[in-house]
């Protein structure tokens, strides 16, 4: 059966961003009852719940989060294509970002950027390390790290303390053999900083960095989350994996956190274009 309720997706996008039927109704200039009806109708057509109702508040389900990200990207792209077909030629910025950060933090906010700057077009590439900046001609990148982006313009965008996490099965093994032995015998999955993050964590924990010789490197950050869920090793993750922690797919295996870690805005150029600077400033608001 073909999906037909595309208008409802736009209503859903506002409710998902506001997490309030009343606030969404005010923004859409509709009644709360009308908005609620459209969401219920959309859920009925989709066959799954988009929100969990909790007294006076609502929260996105995991399926709702996925649909929100996917639908906003698609609808934003359609809007930009229409503008180009109308003869507009928006200025373009090339953004590089971790897929994990893009899907969980950046994507839901992009519609706000396009509302403020309709004449600027974004091209977003998956980016796994700072080494890829020049190869992909990136204007601005968003990467996780602990600072020290040598030779690059950088600024901390979102502080996000990181802690070691593992699947339930691996976490049980760590509990049995002890953390100090575990980090020497279980693969430590690298991140966009390479092994910088793990080295910094070992220093914070006052433990020698002696990882197992056999290792698993997964460049894509979303795939790396899944690898940890599948029991492939231990990885440093932050508050953005709250859904996996809540569901029990992942567990924190140490309270020792990299408190100075987070997501950084990075550029290979010290002089950004006017459009890139606007995007850089917008991200910080």
SEDREN-207776 format. One line per 5 residues: their letters; for each residue x, y, z of N, C-alpha, C. Coordinates in Angstrom, 2 decimals. Example, Ala and Ser with C-alpha at 12.3 -4.5 7.8 and 13.67 -1.06 7.14 Angstrom:
BEGIN
as	13.19 -5.69 7.80 12.30 -4.50 7.80 13.20 -3.30 7.80; 12.85 -2.25 7.08 13.67 -1.06 7.14 12.90 0.03 7.87
REM end
This chain:
BEGIN
xxxxx	0.84 -1.19 0.00 0.00 0.00 0.00 0.89 1.25 0.00; 0.61 2.16 -0.91 1.41 3.37 -1.02 1.06 4.34 0.10; 2.10 5.01 0.62 1.90 6.02 1.65 1.35 7.29 1.02; 0.34 7.91 1.66 -0.31 9.06 1.04 -0.33 10.32 1.92; -0.08 10.16 3.21 -0.29 11.28 4.14 0.94 12.18 4.27
xxxxx	1.39 12.73 3.15 2.59 13.57 3.19 2.36 14.88 3.94; 1.15 15.43 3.85 0.86 16.66 4.60 1.00 16.41 6.10; 0.59 15.23 6.54 0.68 14.90 7.96 2.12 14.80 8.43; 3.04 14.49 7.51 4.45 14.42 7.90 4.97 15.79 8.33; 4.49 16.84 7.69 4.92 18.19 8.08 4.36 18.54 9.46
xxxxx	3.12 18.15 9.71 2.54 18.37 11.04 3.32 17.56 12.07; 3.61 16.31 11.73 4.39 15.45 12.62 5.75 16.07 12.93; 6.38 16.68 11.92 7.70 17.29 12.12 7.66 18.40 13.16; 6.59 19.21 13.14 6.47 20.31 14.11 6.22 19.75 15.51; 5.35 18.75 15.62 5.06 18.14 16.92 6.32 17.47 17.48
xxxxx	7.07 16.80 16.61 8.30 16.12 17.05 9.32 17.12 17.55; 9.39 18.28 16.89 10.36 19.29 17.30 9.93 19.97 18.59; 8.64 20.19 18.75 8.12 20.91 19.92 7.82 19.98 21.10; 7.52 18.70 20.79 7.11 17.72 21.82 5.94 18.27 22.65; 5.03 18.90 21.93 3.82 19.45 22.57 2.76 19.67 21.50
xxxxx	1.61 19.05 21.67 0.51 19.24 20.73 0.03 20.69 20.74; -0.05 21.28 21.93 -0.55 22.65 22.06 0.38 23.64 21.38; 1.69 23.53 21.66 2.66 24.45 21.06 2.72 24.27 19.55; 2.66 23.02 19.10 2.67 22.74 17.66 1.43 23.33 17.00; 0.29 23.20 17.65 -0.95 23.74 17.09 -0.87 25.25 16.94
xxxxx	-0.27 25.93 17.92 -0.11 27.39 17.84 0.80 27.76 16.67; 1.90 27.01 16.50 2.83 27.32 15.41 2.19 27.09 14.05; 1.36 26.04 13.96 0.72 25.69 12.69 -0.58 26.47 12.44; -0.99 27.26 13.46 -2.24 28.00 13.38 -3.41 27.05 13.16; -3.41 25.95 13.89 -4.49 24.97 13.86 -4.96 24.73 15.30
xxxxx	-6.08 24.04 15.44 -6.54 23.67 16.77 -5.75 22.46 17.27; -5.66 22.32 18.58 -4.98 21.17 19.16 -5.65 19.87 18.73; -6.99 19.90 18.65 -7.74 18.72 18.24 -7.40 18.29 16.82; -7.22 19.28 15.93 -6.88 18.98 14.55 -5.50 18.34 14.45; -4.54 18.89 15.20 -3.19 18.34 15.19 -3.18 16.92 15.74
xxxxx	-3.88 16.72 16.86 -3.96 15.40 17.47 -4.60 14.39 16.53; -5.64 14.82 15.82 -6.32 13.94 14.86 -5.36 13.52 13.74; -4.59 14.48 13.22 -3.67 14.16 12.13 -2.56 13.20 12.57; -2.10 13.38 13.80 -1.06 12.46 14.31 -1.63 11.06 14.49; -2.83 10.97 15.07 -3.47 9.66 15.25 -3.72 8.97 13.91
xxxxx	-4.17 9.76 12.92 -4.42 9.22 11.59 -3.12 8.73 10.95; -2.03 9.50 11.15 -0.74 9.12 10.60 -0.24 7.83 11.24; -0.37 7.73 12.55 0.06 6.51 13.25 -0.74 5.30 12.77; -2.04 5.52 12.54 -2.90 4.43 12.07 -2.47 3.96 10.68; -2.14 4.91 9.80 -1.72 4.53 8.45 -0.35 3.85 8.46
xxxxx	0.55 4.34 9.32 1.89 3.77 9.38 1.89 2.39 10.03; 1.03 2.19 11.02 0.99 0.92 11.70 1.91 0.84 12.90; 2.43 1.99 13.33 3.27 2.01 14.54 3.13 3.36 15.22; 3.45 3.38 16.52 3.32 4.59 17.32 4.50 5.54 17.09; 4.20 6.82 17.02 5.22 7.85 16.86 5.57 8.49 18.19
xxxxx	4.60 8.52 19.10 4.80 9.18 20.39 4.32 8.29 21.53; 4.96 8.49 22.67 4.49 7.88 23.91 3.82 9.00 24.71; 2.57 8.85 25.05 1.86 9.87 25.81 2.10 9.65 27.31; 2.57 10.67 28.00 2.83 10.61 29.44 2.17 11.79 30.13; 0.93 11.57 30.57 0.15 12.63 31.20 0.10 13.87 30.30
xxxxx	0.75 14.96 30.72 0.67 16.20 29.94 1.78 16.32 28.92; 2.70 15.36 28.88 3.83 15.45 27.96 3.84 14.28 26.98; 4.62 14.43 25.93 4.78 13.35 24.95 6.27 13.18 24.65; 6.64 11.97 24.24 8.01 11.68 23.85 7.99 10.87 22.56; 9.01 11.05 21.74 9.11 10.28 20.51 9.48 8.84 20.82
xxxxx	8.84 7.90 20.14 9.28 6.51 20.21 10.54 6.38 19.36; 11.21 5.24 19.44 12.40 5.03 18.61 12.04 5.10 17.13; 10.89 4.49 16.77 10.43 4.56 15.38 10.11 6.00 14.99; 9.54 6.75 15.93 9.22 8.15 15.67 10.46 8.97 15.41; 11.52 8.72 16.17 12.78 9.43 15.97 13.34 9.18 14.59
xxxxx	13.32 7.91 14.17 13.84 7.55 12.84 13.03 8.22 11.73; 11.70 8.18 11.87 10.85 8.78 10.84 11.03 10.29 10.81; 11.16 10.92 11.95 11.36 12.37 12.01 12.60 12.77 11.23; 13.73 12.11 11.53 14.97 12.44 10.84 14.86 12.23 9.34; 14.31 11.07 8.95 14.21 10.74 7.53 13.26 11.69 6.80
xxxxx	12.10 11.96 7.40 11.11 12.79 6.72 11.56 14.23 6.60; 12.23 14.77 7.64 12.68 16.16 7.56 13.75 16.33 6.49; 14.67 15.37 6.40 15.69 15.44 5.35 15.04 15.43 3.98; 14.07 14.52 3.79 13.43 14.39 2.48 12.61 15.63 2.13; 11.84 16.14 3.08 11.01 17.31 2.81 11.85 18.56 2.58
xxxxx	12.93 18.69 3.34 13.83 19.83 3.14 14.46 19.77 1.75; 14.82 18.55 1.31 15.43 18.41 -0.01 14.43 18.78 -1.10; 13.18 18.38 -0.94 12.14 18.74 -1.91 11.97 20.25 -1.99; 11.94 20.90 -0.83 11.81 22.37 -0.80 12.96 23.04 -1.54; 14.16 22.53 -1.33 15.32 23.14 -2.00 15.28 22.91 -3.50
xxxxx	14.85 21.72 -3.92 14.75 21.43 -5.35 13.72 22.35 -6.01; 12.61 22.59 -5.31 11.58 23.47 -5.86 12.12 24.89 -6.04; 12.88 25.36 -5.04 13.46 26.70 -5.12 14.40 26.81 -6.32; 15.19 25.76 -6.54 16.11 25.78 -7.68 15.35 25.76 -9.01; 14.26 24.97 -9.08 13.46 24.91 -10.30 12.75 26.23 -10.58
xxxxx	12.51 27.00 -9.52 11.91 28.32 -9.68 12.91 29.35 -10.17; 14.16 28.93 -10.30 15.17 29.84 -10.81 16.10 30.41 -9.77; 15.90 30.03 -8.49 16.79 30.51 -7.45 18.07 29.69 -7.48; 19.17 30.29 -7.14 20.46 29.61 -7.14 21.13 29.82 -5.78; 20.73 29.04 -4.79 21.25 29.28 -3.43 22.74 29.02 -3.32
xxxxx	23.39 29.78 -2.43 24.79 29.55 -2.14 24.93 28.21 -1.42; 25.99 27.49 -1.73 26.15 26.14 -1.19 27.30 26.07 -0.20; 27.09 25.29 0.88 28.13 25.03 1.85 28.29 23.51 1.95; 29.52 23.05 1.99 29.76 21.60 2.11 30.09 21.29 3.57; 29.25 20.48 4.19 29.39 20.13 5.60 29.79 18.66 5.72
xxxxx	30.71 18.38 6.60 31.08 17.00 6.90 30.72 16.69 8.34; 30.06 15.57 8.59 29.66 15.26 9.96 29.61 13.75 10.18; 29.84 13.35 11.41 29.65 11.95 11.79 28.19 11.58 11.56; 27.94 10.42 10.97 26.56 10.01 10.71 25.76 9.92 12.01; 26.42 9.51 13.06 25.80 9.39 14.39 25.32 10.75 14.88
xxxxx	26.17 11.76 14.78 25.81 13.11 15.21 24.77 13.72 14.28; 24.92 13.44 12.99 23.98 13.98 12.00 22.57 13.48 12.27; 22.41 12.18 12.48 21.07 11.62 12.64 20.46 11.94 13.99; 21.30 12.10 15.02 20.75 12.25 16.37 20.69 13.69 16.86; 21.44 14.58 16.27 21.44 15.96 16.78 21.21 16.99 15.68
xxxxx	21.96 16.87 14.59 21.93 17.92 13.57 20.68 17.88 12.69; 20.35 16.70 12.18 19.25 16.59 11.23 17.94 17.18 11.73; 17.52 16.91 12.97 16.24 17.48 13.43 16.23 19.00 13.50; 17.41 19.63 13.48 17.49 21.08 13.62 17.61 21.81 12.28; 17.84 21.08 11.20 18.14 21.72 9.92 16.98 22.51 9.35
xxxxx	15.76 22.08 9.62 14.62 22.82 9.07 14.60 24.24 9.61; 15.08 24.42 10.84 15.16 25.76 11.42 16.17 26.62 10.67; 17.30 26.01 10.27 18.31 26.76 9.51 17.73 27.21 8.17; 17.06 26.30 7.47 16.54 26.66 6.15 15.41 27.68 6.25; 14.70 27.69 7.36 13.68 28.72 7.55 14.32 30.10 7.68
xxxxx	15.49 30.13 8.35 16.19 31.40 8.56 17.01 31.82 7.34; 17.54 30.83 6.61 18.42 31.13 5.47 17.99 30.32 4.24; 16.85 30.64 3.66 16.33 29.86 2.52 17.21 29.91 1.27; 18.11 30.88 1.19 18.94 31.01 0.00 20.27 30.28 0.11; 20.47 29.57 1.22 21.73 28.82 1.40 21.44 27.33 1.29
xxxxx	22.21 26.65 0.47 22.06 25.22 0.27 23.18 24.48 0.99; 22.83 23.38 1.64 23.82 22.57 2.35 24.03 21.25 1.63; 25.28 20.86 1.50 25.62 19.53 1.01 26.34 18.83 2.15; 25.73 17.78 2.71 26.29 17.12 3.88 26.88 15.76 3.50; 28.14 15.59 3.82 28.84 14.33 3.56 29.14 13.62 4.88
xxxxx	29.08 12.29 4.88 29.55 11.57 6.07 31.05 11.77 6.21; 31.49 12.06 7.41 32.92 12.32 7.64 33.34 11.56 8.89; 34.46 10.86 8.80 34.89 10.01 9.91 36.13 10.50 10.62; 36.88 11.40 10.01 38.08 11.90 10.66 38.50 13.23 10.04; 39.33 13.97 10.75 39.80 15.26 10.26 40.69 15.09 9.03
xxxxx	41.27 13.92 8.85 42.13 13.67 7.69 41.37 13.77 6.38; 40.04 13.63 6.44 39.23 13.63 5.23 38.79 15.03 4.81; 39.09 16.03 5.63 38.62 17.39 5.35 39.04 17.89 3.98; 40.33 17.82 3.70 40.84 18.36 2.43 40.43 17.48 1.25; 40.39 16.17 1.46 40.06 15.26 0.37 38.65 15.49 -0.15
xxxxx	37.74 15.90 0.73 36.34 16.07 0.34 35.95 17.55 0.19; 36.93 18.44 0.26 36.67 19.89 0.11 35.58 20.38 1.07; 35.72 19.99 2.32 34.73 20.34 3.34 34.95 21.77 3.82; 33.86 22.53 3.92 33.94 23.89 4.48 33.95 23.84 6.01; 33.01 23.06 6.57 32.89 22.92 8.03 32.64 21.46 8.36
xxxxx	33.35 20.96 9.36 33.14 19.60 9.83 32.69 19.62 11.28; 31.98 18.57 11.67 31.58 18.39 13.07 32.06 17.02 13.49; 33.05 16.98 14.38 33.65 15.73 14.81 33.75 15.66 16.33; 33.77 14.45 16.84 33.93 14.25 18.28 35.41 14.21 18.61; 35.76 14.74 19.77 37.15 14.68 20.18 37.37 15.32 21.54
xxxxx	38.63 15.47 21.88 39.00 16.08 23.16 39.82 17.35 22.93; 39.67 17.95 21.75 40.41 19.17 21.43 41.69 18.86 20.67; 42.60 19.83 20.64 43.90 19.66 19.99 43.77 19.34 18.50; 42.96 20.14 17.79 42.84 19.96 16.34 43.93 20.80 15.68; 45.11 20.26 15.66 46.29 21.00 15.22 46.18 21.44 13.76
xxxxx	46.45 22.72 13.53 46.44 23.26 12.17 45.06 23.55 11.62; 44.02 23.42 12.45 42.66 23.63 11.99 41.95 24.65 12.88; 41.06 25.42 12.28 40.21 26.30 13.07 39.18 25.42 13.78; 39.05 25.55 15.08 38.11 24.69 15.80 37.48 25.44 16.97; 36.29 24.96 17.35 35.57 25.54 18.48 34.63 24.47 19.02
xxxxx	34.60 24.32 20.33 33.71 23.34 20.94 32.26 23.75 20.73; 31.48 22.88 20.12 30.07 23.15 19.85 29.18 22.58 20.95; 29.40 21.32 21.29 28.52 20.64 22.23 29.35 19.78 23.19; 29.54 20.24 24.42 30.25 19.41 25.40 29.47 18.12 25.64; 30.15 16.98 25.56 29.49 15.69 25.75 30.46 14.73 26.42
xxxxx	30.46 14.66 27.75 31.32 13.71 28.44 31.09 12.29 27.93; 32.17 11.56 27.70 32.08 10.21 27.15 32.53 9.18 28.17; 31.83 8.04 28.17 32.15 6.94 29.08 32.23 5.64 28.29; 32.97 4.65 28.80 33.02 3.35 28.13 31.66 2.65 28.19; 31.23 2.10 27.08 29.95 1.39 27.02 30.13 0.05 26.33
xxxxx	29.22 -0.86 26.62 29.28 -2.19 26.02 27.89 -2.79 25.99; 27.75 -3.90 25.27 26.48 -4.61 25.26 26.26 -5.28 26.62; 25.06 -5.74 26.85 24.74 -6.39 28.13 25.64 -7.60 28.37; 25.87 -8.39 27.32 26.70 -9.60 27.44 28.14 -9.24 27.76; 28.69 -8.26 27.04 30.07 -7.84 27.28 30.20 -7.17 28.64
xxxxx	29.19 -6.39 29.01 29.22 -5.73 30.32 29.27 -6.76 31.45; 28.56 -7.88 31.28 28.59 -8.95 32.29 29.99 -9.55 32.39; 30.63 -9.74 31.25 31.99 -10.27 31.25 32.95 -9.31 31.95; 32.78 -8.02 31.69 33.63 -7.01 32.32 33.46 -7.05 33.84; 32.21 -7.23 34.27 31.93 -7.31 35.69 32.62 -8.51 36.33
xxxxx	32.72 -9.60 35.55 33.31 -10.83 36.07 34.84 -10.76 36.15; 35.48 -10.18 35.13 36.94 -10.18 35.10 37.55 -8.87 35.59; 36.73 -7.85 35.77 37.22 -6.56 36.22 37.57 -5.65 35.05; 37.34 -4.36 35.22 37.54 -3.40 34.14 38.99 -3.35 33.67; 39.95 -3.37 34.59 41.36 -3.24 34.20 41.78 -4.39 33.29
xxxxx	41.33 -5.61 33.57 41.65 -6.75 32.72 40.85 -6.68 31.42; 39.61 -6.21 31.51 38.74 -6.17 30.33 39.29 -5.27 29.23; 39.82 -4.10 29.60 40.30 -3.17 28.57 41.62 -3.64 27.94; 42.17 -4.73 28.47 43.36 -5.32 27.86 43.02 -6.54 27.01; 41.82 -7.09 27.22 41.47 -8.34 26.54 40.25 -8.24 25.62
xxxxx	39.52 -7.13 25.70 38.36 -6.92 24.84 38.67 -5.76 23.90; 38.37 -5.89 22.60 38.69 -4.80 21.66 38.11 -3.46 22.07; 38.92 -2.42 21.95 38.48 -1.05 22.20 38.25 -0.39 20.85; 37.01 -0.11 20.52 36.69 0.43 19.20 37.10 1.90 19.11; 37.83 2.23 18.06 38.30 3.60 17.86 37.14 4.47 17.38
xxxxx	37.35 5.79 17.44 36.33 6.74 17.03 36.92 7.73 16.04; 36.25 8.86 15.84 36.72 9.83 14.85 38.05 10.47 15.23; 38.44 10.33 16.50 39.73 10.86 16.93 40.83 9.82 16.81; 40.50 8.65 16.20 41.45 7.55 16.18 41.48 6.92 17.56; 42.67 6.81 18.13 42.79 6.26 19.49 43.04 7.35 20.52
xxxxx	42.92 8.62 20.09 43.16 9.73 21.02 42.21 9.69 22.20; 40.94 9.41 21.91 39.94 9.36 22.97 40.26 8.29 24.00; 40.60 7.09 23.52 40.91 6.00 24.44 42.18 6.29 25.24; 43.16 6.87 24.59 44.40 7.22 25.32 44.10 8.24 26.42; 43.25 9.22 26.10 42.88 10.24 27.10 42.09 9.61 28.24
xxxxx	41.23 8.64 27.90 40.45 7.98 28.96 41.35 7.18 29.88; 42.31 6.44 29.32 43.24 5.67 30.14 44.03 6.58 31.08; 44.42 7.73 30.55 45.16 8.69 31.38 44.28 9.18 32.53; 43.00 9.46 32.22 42.06 9.91 33.25 41.84 8.82 34.29; 41.79 7.56 33.83 41.56 6.43 34.74 42.83 5.98 35.45
xxxxx	43.97 6.60 35.05 45.27 6.23 35.61 45.58 4.75 35.37; 45.32 4.32 34.13 45.58 2.96 33.72 46.49 2.97 32.49; 47.35 1.98 32.38 48.25 1.89 31.22 47.44 1.55 29.97; 47.80 2.20 28.87 47.09 1.94 27.62 47.76 0.76 26.92; 47.19 -0.42 27.10 47.73 -1.64 26.51 46.58 -2.44 25.90
xxxxx	46.00 -1.94 24.81 44.84 -2.62 24.20 45.23 -3.95 23.57; 44.24 -4.82 23.38 44.46 -6.10 22.73 44.99 -5.88 21.32; 45.87 -6.77 20.87 46.52 -6.61 19.56 45.50 -6.67 18.43; 44.56 -7.62 18.50 43.53 -7.70 17.46 42.49 -6.61 17.72; 42.13 -5.88 16.69 41.21 -4.76 16.88 40.20 -4.71 15.76
xxxxx	39.16 -3.92 15.97 38.12 -3.73 14.97 37.95 -2.24 14.73; 38.17 -1.81 13.51 38.00 -0.40 13.16 36.78 -0.25 12.27; 35.81 0.52 12.72 34.59 0.79 11.95 34.48 2.29 11.80; 34.70 2.80 10.60 34.75 4.23 10.39 33.40 4.91 10.59; 32.34 4.30 10.10 31.02 4.92 10.21 30.54 4.86 11.65
xxxxx	30.18 6.02 12.22 29.83 6.09 13.64 28.52 5.38 13.97; 27.52 5.46 13.09 26.28 4.74 13.35 26.50 3.23 13.35; 27.34 2.76 12.41 27.65 1.34 12.35 28.44 0.90 13.59; 29.23 1.83 14.13 30.02 1.50 15.32 29.11 1.33 16.53; 28.06 2.13 16.62 27.09 1.93 17.70 26.51 0.52 17.63
xxxxx	26.14 0.11 16.41 25.56 -1.22 16.23 26.57 -2.31 16.57; 27.83 -2.07 16.23 28.87 -3.07 16.53 29.00 -3.29 18.03; 28.89 -2.20 18.81 28.96 -2.34 20.26 27.73 -3.10 20.77; 26.57 -2.79 20.22 25.34 -3.51 20.59 25.48 -4.99 20.29; 26.16 -5.30 19.17 26.35 -6.69 18.76 27.45 -7.42 19.55
xxxxx	28.10 -6.69 20.48 29.09 -7.33 21.33 30.48 -7.40 20.76; 30.79 -6.48 19.81 32.10 -6.52 19.16 33.21 -5.85 19.96; 32.87 -5.17 21.05 33.90 -4.53 21.84 33.33 -3.43 22.73; 34.25 -2.61 23.25 33.89 -1.49 24.12 34.14 -0.19 23.36; 33.27 0.78 23.52 33.45 2.07 22.83 33.10 3.21 23.76
xxxxx	33.72 4.35 23.53 33.40 5.56 24.27 32.19 6.22 23.60; 31.11 6.42 24.38 29.94 7.09 23.86 29.44 8.10 24.86; 28.54 8.95 24.42 28.07 10.06 25.24 26.56 10.04 25.38; 26.00 11.19 25.77 24.56 11.27 26.05 23.68 11.01 24.84; 24.22 11.07 23.63 23.40 10.86 22.45 22.97 9.41 22.29
xxxxx	23.56 8.49 23.07 23.09 7.10 23.01 22.07 6.81 24.10; 21.45 7.84 24.62 20.43 7.67 25.67 19.37 6.63 25.29; 18.88 6.60 24.02 17.86 5.58 23.67 18.37 4.15 23.88; 19.62 3.89 23.50 20.18 2.54 23.67 20.41 2.20 25.14; 20.75 3.19 25.94 20.93 2.95 27.37 19.57 2.68 28.03
xxxxx	18.57 3.45 27.63 17.24 3.27 28.19 16.65 1.91 27.84; 16.89 1.47 26.60 16.35 0.19 26.14 17.13 -1.01 26.68; 18.33 -0.75 27.22 19.15 -1.84 27.73 20.06 -2.47 26.70; 20.07 -1.92 25.47 20.96 -2.46 24.44 22.42 -2.19 24.76; 22.67 -1.07 25.44 24.02 -0.72 25.87 24.02 -0.42 27.36
xxxxx	25.19 -0.62 27.97 25.36 -0.31 29.39 26.66 0.45 29.59; 26.66 1.37 30.53 27.88 2.07 30.92 28.68 1.13 31.81; 29.95 0.92 31.49 30.75 -0.05 32.25 31.79 0.63 33.15; 31.83 1.95 33.14 32.70 2.69 34.05 32.16 4.10 34.23; 32.22 4.62 35.45 31.77 5.98 35.72 32.84 7.01 35.39
xxxxx	34.04 6.55 35.05 35.12 7.47 34.71 34.82 8.07 33.33; 34.65 9.38 33.29 34.23 10.04 32.05 35.28 11.01 31.54; 35.32 11.14 30.22 36.14 12.19 29.60 35.31 13.47 29.64; 35.45 14.23 30.69 34.59 15.39 30.91 34.84 16.53 29.93; 36.03 16.55 29.30 36.34 17.64 28.36 36.11 17.24 26.91
xxxxx	35.46 16.11 26.68 35.21 15.68 25.30 33.91 16.30 24.79; 33.73 16.25 23.48 32.52 16.78 22.90 32.61 16.89 21.39; 31.64 17.56 20.79 31.59 17.72 19.34 32.12 19.11 18.97; 33.07 19.12 18.06 33.77 20.35 17.69 33.41 20.78 16.27; 33.27 22.09 16.11 33.21 22.68 14.77 34.64 22.84 14.28
xxxxx	34.91 22.35 13.08 36.28 22.35 12.56 36.27 22.83 11.12; 37.26 23.63 10.76 37.40 24.06 9.38 38.87 24.09 9.00; 39.21 23.65 7.78 40.59 23.71 7.33 41.02 25.13 6.98; 40.03 26.04 6.87 40.32 27.42 6.51 40.15 28.35 7.70; 41.04 29.30 7.83 40.91 30.32 8.88 39.96 31.43 8.46
xxxxx	39.57 31.44 7.19 38.69 32.48 6.66 37.50 31.83 5.97; 36.40 31.68 6.68 35.21 31.06 6.14 34.48 32.00 5.19; 33.77 31.42 4.24 32.91 32.24 3.39 31.79 32.83 4.24; 31.11 33.83 3.70 30.03 34.47 4.43 28.96 33.45 4.82; 28.62 32.55 3.87 27.58 31.56 4.12 28.04 30.53 5.16
xxxxx	29.29 30.11 5.06 29.82 29.14 6.03 29.87 29.75 7.43; 30.21 31.02 7.51 30.26 31.69 8.81 28.85 31.79 9.41; 27.86 32.04 8.55 26.48 32.09 9.03 26.06 30.75 9.61; 26.43 29.66 8.92 26.08 28.33 9.41 26.82 28.03 10.72; 28.09 28.39 10.78 28.90 28.20 11.99 28.25 28.93 13.19
xxxxx	27.86 30.16 12.95 27.24 30.94 14.04 25.87 30.40 14.41; 25.11 29.96 13.39 23.79 29.40 13.65 23.86 28.15 14.51; 24.84 27.29 14.27 24.99 26.06 15.04 25.18 26.36 16.53; 25.76 27.50 16.85 26.07 27.82 18.24 24.88 28.46 18.97; 23.81 28.78 18.23 22.66 29.44 18.87 21.75 28.43 19.56
REM end
